[in-house]
Amino acid sequence: MTRRSRLVPPGPLPDPRARRREWRSWYFYDWANSAFVTTVGTVLLGPYLTAVAERAACGTVGTPDDPCTQTLSVLGVPVAAGSLSSYTVTVGTLLSALLLPLVGAIADRTSRKRHMLAGFAWVGAASATLLFFTTGDAWQPIVLLMLVAGICLGSSMVVYDSILNDISAEADRDTVSSRGWALGYLGGGLLLAANLVLLQTAEGIGLTTEQAVRISFASAGLWWALWTIVPFRGLWDRPPENVARSPGGLLRSSFGQLAATLRDLRRYPQTLLFLVAYLFYNDGIQTVIASAAVFGSRQLGLGESALVLAILVVQFVAFGGALLLGRVAGRVGARRTILGSLVVWALVSLAGFVVPAGQLLPFLLLSVAIGFVLGGSQALSRSLYSTLVPRGREAEYFGLYQAAERGTSWFGTLTFGLVFQATGSYRYSVVALLVFFVVGFVLLLRVDVARGIREAGNTAPAVV
């Protein structure tokens, strides 16, 4: 095991201090990409793209009292300007659903996972940085850059999540995963705080709000690119493990492995059941995250600074929530902890229907509730799923997982956009998400985690 080769045997490093150092390097990719997810994907891109689309459709940006009701032509299909952001995320996730399992199949067959992770991250970061140059009413380049950035983010996360199995044993994964999520929310919150200061002081330093928003986009892209250097330098390469031999080169054999995994998934019914449950409840979670800024600005009439402040509350509460729920999972198990968080998510969707317009405090209280369960539900879902994945197929299975992960799942955002287009109110769009949490809860309740771990050939932690 030398720094020159950076290749070590499969599994966690035997030396505890070296193992913890590698864990810390791994955590920093959550820190790196969360700035983009928060500043761009969650807070600023939705309202920015909606404003640009409304300017293109109506000649001016709509308001809650005078909304833009015109449509844009997207490949010949009429699309409400207010729905373009949700539909962009939907298209990106559909493309990801096709590409990410293949990315995972390739990652499972290479010893250069950290290179794949960094490569996808740097292309995505470049796309985010290029948003700085979008101006006027040209919505098309914004959509294109967001599709590229979103697909690259999802691809990097396939590789990143699969590395969790390489660097930690089953008993450590709830803790390692939760710390990564927590650090991510802290990093995303710090950059978002800096961008909040920029938005609030923009006029005083000679910038328009739009210019400040575009500078914030560039800051998130640069943050993502620079901090990715830490995991790229700090992670160790490991040879592929238990990979089925297939004829042809890397790409052809990866297609063969993907086809075999889709067939063999029937052999792991608890893994499949969890994946379906996750598909539903994560649809709801990710759609709430992606649409919160549009809901706050267009439905509640809150300004961008107020929205950034609310998301800051989510970020810093989520930092503590991820660590706390990680401890709770150590006592009662990840599955029970996730089930409890889904009850809170369901209450959040109901509260969104009645939260009063024009008042920041109720929206902030709703943000506290979201932050408390956000980090824990995501971190524990990742670690629980990792124990249900057969050895040697981690990246490919996480490719299936990531198809329903960052950037929102297609059915949630599609439902949000369609309900708005049918009703003209984002309140009905929010309450419609309740069904995703209810269905996800019922399906997760039926997952036999201990049986699933045994079927996958893994070792069950003390509490499941």
C-alpha positions as CSV (number, residue, x, y, z in Angstrom):
1,M,0.0,0.0,0.0
2,T,2.0,3.0,-1.3
3,R,1.0,6.5,-2.1
4,R,2.5,6.0,-5.5
5,S,0.1,3.2,-6.5
6,R,-2.8,4.4,-4.2
7,L,-4.2,0.8,-4.6
8,V,-5.2,-1.1,-1.5
9,P,-7.0,-4.4,-1.0
10,P,-10.9,-4.3,-1.0
11,G,-12.6,-3.3,2.2
12,P,-12.0,-0.8,4.9
13,L,-8.4,0.1,5.8
14,P,-7.1,-2.1,8.7
15,D,-5.4,0.7,10.6
16,P,-8.1,2.7,12.6
17,R,-6.3,6.1,12.2
18,A,-5.9,5.6,8.4
19,R,-9.6,4.5,8.1
20,R,-10.8,7.6,9.9
21,R,-8.7,9.8,7.7
22,E,-10.2,8.2,4.6
23,W,-13.7,8.7,6.1
24,R,-12.9,12.4,6.6
25,S,-11.8,12.7,3.0
26,W,-15.0,11.0,1.9
27,Y,-17.1,13.4,4.0
28,F,-15.8,16.3,2.1
29,Y,-17.5,15.4,-1.2
30,D,-20.8,16.0,0.6
31,W,-19.3,19.4,1.7
32,A,-18.3,20.1,-1.9
33,N,-21.4,19.3,-3.8
34,S,-24.0,20.5,-1.2
35,A,-23.1,24.1,-2.0
36,F,-24.4,23.6,-5.5
37,V,-27.4,21.6,-4.4
38,T,-28.3,24.4,-1.9
39,T,-27.4,27.7,-3.6
40,V,-28.3,26.7,-7.1
41,G,-30.7,23.7,-7.1
42,T,-32.7,24.5,-4.0
43,V,-32.8,28.3,-3.5
44,L,-31.9,30.4,-6.5
45,L,-32.2,28.5,-9.8
46,G,-36.0,27.8,-9.5
47,P,-37.0,31.5,-9.0
48,Y,-34.3,32.7,-11.5
49,L,-35.3,30.3,-14.3
50,T,-39.0,31.1,-13.6
51,A,-38.3,34.8,-13.8
52,V,-36.4,34.4,-17.1
53,A,-39.1,32.2,-18.5
54,E,-41.9,34.6,-17.5
55,R,-39.9,37.5,-19.1
56,A,-39.7,35.4,-22.3
57,A,-43.4,34.5,-22.3
58,C,-45.0,37.7,-21.0
59,G,-42.3,40.4,-21.4
60,T,-42.2,40.9,-17.6
61,V,-41.8,38.9,-14.4
62,G,-45.1,37.9,-12.8
63,T,-46.2,38.6,-9.2
64,P,-48.7,36.8,-6.9
65,D,-51.2,39.5,-7.7
66,D,-50.5,39.6,-11.5
67,P,-49.1,36.2,-12.5
68,C,-47.8,35.4,-15.9
69,T,-50.3,33.1,-17.6
70,Q,-48.6,32.7,-21.0
71,T,-46.8,29.6,-22.2
72,L,-43.5,28.9,-23.8
73,S,-43.0,26.5,-26.7
74,V,-40.6,23.8,-25.7
75,L,-39.9,21.5,-28.6
76,G,-43.4,22.3,-29.9
77,V,-45.1,21.6,-26.5
78,P,-46.8,24.5,-24.7
79,V,-45.4,24.8,-21.1
80,A,-46.5,27.3,-18.5
81,A,-43.6,29.6,-17.6
82,G,-44.2,28.8,-13.9
83,S,-43.8,25.1,-14.5
84,L,-40.6,25.2,-16.6
85,S,-38.3,24.8,-13.6
86,S,-40.2,21.7,-12.4
87,Y,-40.3,20.2,-15.8
88,T,-36.5,20.8,-16.3
89,V,-35.8,18.8,-13.2
90,T,-38.2,16.1,-14.3
91,V,-36.4,15.7,-17.7
92,G,-33.1,15.7,-16.0
93,T,-34.2,12.9,-13.7
94,L,-35.6,10.8,-16.5
95,L,-32.3,11.1,-18.3
96,S,-30.5,10.1,-15.1
97,A,-32.8,7.1,-14.8
98,L,-31.4,5.9,-18.1
99,L,-27.7,6.8,-17.5
100,L,-26.9,6.4,-13.9
101,P,-27.3,2.6,-13.7
102,L,-24.8,2.3,-16.5
103,V,-22.4,4.7,-14.7
104,G,-22.7,2.4,-11.7
105,A,-22.0,-0.7,-13.8
106,I,-18.8,1.0,-15.2
107,A,-17.7,2.1,-11.7
108,D,-18.1,-1.5,-10.4
109,R,-15.6,-2.7,-13.0
110,T,-12.8,-0.1,-12.4
111,S,-10.3,0.5,-9.7
112,R,-10.4,4.3,-10.5
113,K,-13.6,5.3,-8.7
114,R,-12.1,8.5,-7.3
115,H,-11.1,9.6,-10.8
116,M,-14.7,9.0,-12.0
117,L,-16.0,10.9,-9.0
118,A,-13.8,13.9,-9.6
119,G,-14.3,13.9,-13.4
120,F,-18.1,14.1,-13.1
121,A,-17.8,16.7,-10.3
122,W,-15.6,19.0,-12.3
123,V,-17.8,18.9,-15.5
124,G,-20.9,19.6,-13.3
125,A,-19.1,22.4,-11.5
126,A,-18.1,24.0,-14.8
127,S,-21.7,23.9,-16.0
128,A,-22.8,25.6,-12.8
129,T,-20.2,28.2,-13.1
130,L,-21.2,29.0,-16.7
131,L,-24.7,30.0,-15.4
132,F,-23.0,33.3,-14.5
133,F,-23.0,34.2,-18.2
134,T,-26.8,33.7,-18.7
135,T,-28.6,37.0,-19.1
136,G,-31.9,38.4,-20.5
137,D,-34.8,36.2,-21.4
138,A,-32.7,33.3,-22.9
139,W,-34.0,30.4,-20.9
140,Q,-32.7,27.7,-23.2
141,P,-29.0,27.8,-22.1
142,I,-30.1,27.8,-18.4
143,V,-32.1,24.6,-19.0
144,L,-29.2,23.0,-20.9
145,L,-26.6,23.8,-18.2
146,M,-28.9,22.6,-15.5
147,L,-29.4,19.3,-17.2
148,V,-25.7,18.8,-17.6
149,A,-24.9,19.8,-14.0
150,G,-27.7,17.6,-12.6
151,I,-26.7,14.5,-14.6
152,C,-23.0,15.0,-13.6
153,L,-24.0,15.5,-10.0
154,G,-26.1,12.3,-10.0
155,S,-23.3,10.4,-11.7
156,S,-20.7,11.5,-9.2
157,M,-23.1,10.6,-6.4
158,V,-23.4,7.0,-7.7
159,V,-19.7,6.6,-7.4
160,Y,-19.5,8.5,-4.1
161,D,-22.3,6.5,-2.4
162,S,-20.8,3.2,-3.6
163,I,-17.4,4.2,-2.0
164,L,-19.2,4.1,1.4
165,N,-19.3,0.3,1.2
166,D,-15.6,0.3,0.3
167,I,-14.4,2.3,3.2
168,S,-16.7,1.2,6.1
169,A,-18.1,-2.0,7.6
170,E,-21.9,-2.4,8.0
171,A,-21.8,-1.5,11.7
172,D,-20.2,1.9,10.9
173,R,-22.3,3.0,8.0
174,D,-25.1,4.9,9.8
175,T,-22.5,7.0,11.6
176,V,-20.3,7.6,8.5
177,S,-23.2,8.4,6.2
178,S,-24.8,10.7,8.8
179,R,-21.6,12.6,9.3
180,G,-21.1,13.1,5.6
181,W,-24.7,14.5,5.2
182,A,-24.2,16.7,8.3
183,L,-20.9,18.1,6.9
184,G,-22.6,18.7,3.6
185,Y,-25.4,20.7,5.1
186,L,-22.9,22.8,7.1
187,G,-20.8,23.5,4.0
188,G,-23.8,24.3,1.9
189,G,-25.1,26.6,4.7
190,L,-21.9,28.5,5.0
191,L,-21.7,29.4,1.3
192,L,-25.4,30.1,1.2
193,A,-24.9,32.5,4.2
194,A,-22.2,34.3,2.2
195,N,-24.5,34.6,-0.8
196,L,-27.3,35.9,1.5
197,V,-25.0,38.7,2.5
198,L,-24.2,39.4,-1.2
199,L,-28.0,39.5,-2.1
200,Q,-28.7,41.8,0.8
201,T,-25.9,44.2,0.0
202,A,-26.0,44.0,-3.8
203,E,-27.6,47.4,-4.4
204,G,-25.2,49.1,-2.0
205,I,-22.1,47.8,-4.0
206,G,-23.6,48.6,-7.4
207,L,-25.0,45.2,-8.3
208,T,-28.5,44.3,-9.4
209,T,-30.2,41.4,-7.7
210,E,-29.9,39.4,-10.9
211,Q,-26.2,40.0,-11.0
212,A,-25.8,38.9,-7.4
213,V,-27.7,35.7,-8.2
214,R,-25.4,34.9,-11.1
215,I,-22.3,35.5,-9.0
216,S,-23.8,33.1,-6.4
217,F,-24.2,30.5,-9.2
218,A,-20.5,30.9,-10.0
219,S,-19.4,30.7,-6.4
220,A,-21.3,27.4,-6.0
221,G,-19.6,25.9,-9.1
222,L,-16.1,27.0,-7.9
223,W,-16.8,25.7,-4.4
224,W,-17.9,22.3,-5.8
225,A,-14.8,22.1,-8.0
226,L,-12.2,23.1,-5.5
227,W,-13.4,21.0,-2.5
228,T,-13.6,17.9,-4.7
229,I,-9.8,17.9,-4.6
230,V,-10.0,16.7,-1.0
231,P,-11.7,13.3,-1.7
232,F,-9.7,13.0,-4.9
233,R,-6.5,13.2,-3.0
234,G,-7.6,11.5,0.2
235,L,-9.4,8.3,-1.0
236,W,-7.6,5.1,-1.9
237,D,-8.2,3.0,-5.1
238,R,-9.4,-0.5,-4.7
239,P,-9.6,-3.3,-7.3
240,P,-13.1,-4.5,-8.4
241,E,-14.6,-7.2,-6.3
242,N,-16.8,-10.2,-7.2
243,V,-17.4,-8.8,-10.7
244,A,-19.0,-11.2,-13.1
245,R,-16.9,-11.7,-16.3
246,S,-18.5,-10.6,-19.5
247,P,-17.2,-10.5,-23.1
248,G,-15.9,-7.3,-24.6
249,G,-14.4,-4.2,-23.3
250,L,-15.4,-2.1,-20.3
251,L,-18.5,-0.5,-21.9
252,R,-19.8,-3.7,-23.4
253,S,-19.2,-5.7,-20.2
254,S,-20.8,-2.9,-18.2
255,F,-24.0,-3.2,-20.2
256,G,-23.9,-7.0,-19.6
257,Q,-23.5,-6.5,-15.9
258,L,-26.4,-4.0,-15.8
259,A,-28.7,-6.4,-17.6
260,A,-27.7,-9.2,-15.2
261,T,-28.3,-7.0,-12.2
262,L,-31.8,-6.0,-13.4
263,R,-32.6,-9.8,-13.9
264,D,-31.0,-10.7,-10.5
265,L,-32.8,-8.0,-8.6
266,R,-35.7,-10.4,-8.2
267,R,-33.4,-12.6,-6.1
268,Y,-33.3,-9.7,-3.5
269,P,-37.0,-8.9,-2.8
270,Q,-36.3,-6.8,0.3
271,T,-33.8,-4.7,-1.6
272,L,-36.3,-4.2,-4.4
273,L,-39.1,-3.4,-1.9
274,F,-36.9,-0.8,-0.2
275,L,-35.9,0.7,-3.5
276,V,-39.6,1.1,-4.5
277,A,-40.4,2.6,-1.0
278,Y,-37.5,5.0,-1.4
279,L,-38.7,5.9,-4.9
280,F,-42.0,7.1,-3.5
281,Y,-40.9,8.9,-0.3
282,N,-37.8,10.4,-1.8
283,D,-40.0,11.8,-4.6
284,G,-41.8,13.7,-2.0
285,I,-38.7,14.9,-0.1
286,Q,-36.8,16.0,-3.2
287,T,-39.8,17.8,-4.7
288,V,-40.3,19.7,-1.5
289,I,-36.6,20.7,-1.5
290,A,-36.6,21.7,-5.2
291,S,-39.9,23.5,-5.2
292,A,-39.7,25.3,-1.8
293,A,-38.1,28.5,-3.2
294,V,-40.7,28.7,-6.0
295,F,-43.5,28.1,-3.5
296,G,-42.2,30.8,-1.2
297,S,-41.6,33.4,-3.9
298,R,-44.6,32.8,-6.1
299,Q,-47.2,31.6,-3.7
300,L,-46.3,33.4,-0.5
301,G,-44.8,36.5,-2.0
302,L,-41.5,36.3,-0.1
303,G,-38.3,37.9,-1.4
304,E,-35.1,36.2,-2.4
305,S,-33.3,37.2,0.8
306,A,-36.2,35.8,2.9
307,L,-36.0,32.5,0.9
308,V,-32.3,32.3,1.4
309,L,-32.7,32.9,5.1
310,A,-35.3,30.0,5.3
311,I,-33.0,27.7,3.5
312,L,-30.2,28.7,5.8
313,V,-32.4,27.6,8.7
314,V,-33.0,24.3,7.0
315,Q,-29.2,23.8,6.4
316,F,-28.0,24.4,9.9
317,V,-30.9,22.6,11.6
318,A,-30.3,19.7,9.2
319,F,-26.6,19.6,10.3
320,G,-27.8,18.8,13.9
321,G,-30.7,16.7,12.8
322,A,-28.5,14.4,10.7
323,L,-26.2,13.8,13.7
324,L,-29.1,13.4,16.1
325,L,-31.1,11.0,14.0
326,G,-27.9,9.0,13.3
327,R,-27.6,8.5,17.1
328,V,-31.3,7.6,17.3
329,A,-30.8,5.0,14.6
330,G,-28.0,3.5,16.6
331,R,-30.6,2.8,19.3
332,V,-33.7,1.9,17.4
333,G,-32.5,1.1,13.9
334,A,-32.4,3.0,10.7
335,R,-35.7,1.7,9.4
336,R,-37.7,2.8,12.4
337,T,-36.0,6.2,12.4
338,I,-36.8,6.8,8.8
339,L,-40.5,5.8,9.4
340,G,-40.7,8.4,12.1
341,S,-39.2,11.1,9.8
342,L,-41.8,10.3,7.2
343,V,-44.6,11.2,9.6
344,V,-43.0,14.6,10.0
345,W,-42.7,15.0,6.2
346,A,-46.4,14.2,5.8
347,L,-47.3,16.9,8.4
348,V,-45.1,19.4,6.5
349,S,-47.0,18.8,3.2
350,L,-50.3,19.4,5.0
351,A,-48.9,22.5,6.8
352,G,-47.8,23.9,3.4
353,F,-51.4,24.1,2.3
354,V,-52.4,26.5,5.1
355,V,-49.2,28.6,5.8
356,P,-50.2,32.2,5.4
357,A,-48.8,34.4,2.6
358,G,-46.5,37.3,3.2
359,Q,-45.4,36.2,6.7
360,L,-41.9,35.0,7.2
361,L,-42.1,33.5,10.7
362,P,-44.6,30.6,9.8
363,F,-42.4,29.8,6.8
364,L,-39.3,29.7,9.0
365,L,-41.1,27.3,11.5
366,L,-41.9,25.1,8.6
367,S,-38.2,25.2,7.6
368,V,-37.2,24.1,11.1
369,A,-39.4,21.0,10.8
370,I,-38.0,20.2,7.3
371,G,-34.4,20.7,8.5
372,F,-34.8,18.4,11.5
373,V,-35.8,15.4,9.4
374,L,-34.1,16.2,6.1
375,G,-30.5,15.2,6.8
376,G,-31.4,12.1,8.9
377,S,-33.9,10.7,6.4
378,Q,-31.5,11.0,3.5
379,A,-28.4,9.8,5.4
380,L,-30.0,6.8,7.0
381,S,-31.7,5.8,3.7
382,R,-28.3,5.7,2.1
383,S,-26.7,3.7,4.8
384,L,-29.7,1.3,5.1
385,Y,-29.7,0.7,1.4
386,S,-25.9,0.0,1.5
387,T,-26.5,-3.0,3.7
388,L,-29.0,-4.4,1.2
389,V,-26.7,-4.3,-1.8
390,P,-24.8,-7.5,-2.8
391,R,-21.0,-7.2,-2.7
392,G,-19.4,-6.2,-6.0
393,R,-22.5,-4.5,-7.3
394,E,-22.5,-1.5,-5.1
395,A,-22.1,1.3,-7.7
396,E,-24.6,-0.3,-10.1
397,Y,-27.2,-0.6,-7.4
398,F,-26.5,2.9,-6.2
399,G,-27.0,3.9,-9.9
400,L,-30.6,2.6,-9.5
401,Y,-30.8,4.4,-6.1
402,Q,-29.5,7.7,-7.6
403,A,-32.1,7.7,-10.3
404,A,-34.5,8.6,-7.5
405,E,-32.1,10.8,-5.5
406,R,-30.6,14.2,-6.2
407,G,-32.4,16.5,-8.6
408,T,-35.8,15.0,-7.6
409,S,-37.6,12.0,-9.0
410,W,-39.6,12.5,-12.1
411,F,-43.1,11.7,-10.8
412,G,-42.9,14.1,-7.9
413,T,-41.8,17.1,-9.9
414,L,-44.1,16.2,-12.8
415,T,-47.1,16.0,-10.3
416,F,-46.1,19.3,-8.8
417,G,-45.9,21.0,-12.2
418,L,-49.2,19.4,-13.5
419,V,-51.2,20.3,-10.4
420,F,-50.0,23.9,-10.7
421,Q,-50.8,24.0,-14.4
422,A,-54.3,22.6,-13.6
423,T,-55.1,24.8,-10.5
424,G,-52.9,27.8,-10.8
425,S,-51.9,27.4,-7.1
426,Y,-48.8,25.9,-5.7
427,R,-50.7,25.1,-2.4
428,Y,-52.5,22.3,-4.2
429,S,-49.1,21.1,-5.6
430,V,-47.6,20.9,-2.1
431,V,-50.5,19.0,-0.6
432,A,-50.5,16.6,-3.5
433,L,-47.1,15.4,-2.3
434,L,-48.8,13.8,0.8
435,V,-49.5,10.7,-1.2
436,F,-45.8,10.1,-1.8
437,F,-45.0,10.0,1.9
438,V,-48.0,7.8,2.7
439,V,-47.2,5.2,0.1
440,G,-43.5,5.3,1.0
441,F,-44.3,4.8,4.7
442,V,-46.5,1.8,4.0
443,L,-44.0,0.1,1.7
444,L,-41.0,0.7,4.0
445,L,-43.1,-0.7,6.9
446,R,-43.2,-4.0,4.9
447,V,-39.4,-4.2,4.4
448,D,-37.7,-7.0,6.4
449,V,-34.3,-5.4,6.8
450,A,-32.6,-8.4,8.6
451,R,-33.8,-10.8,5.9
452,G,-32.6,-8.4,3.2
453,I,-29.2,-8.1,4.7
454,R,-28.9,-11.9,4.8
455,E,-30.1,-12.3,1.2
456,A,-27.4,-9.8,0.1
457,G,-24.7,-11.8,1.9
458,N,-23.8,-8.9,4.2
459,T,-23.3,-8.8,8.0
460,A,-26.2,-7.3,10.0
461,P,-25.3,-4.5,12.5
462,A,-26.4,-5.0,16.1
463,V,-29.6,-3.0,15.6
464,V,-31.5,-3.0,12.3
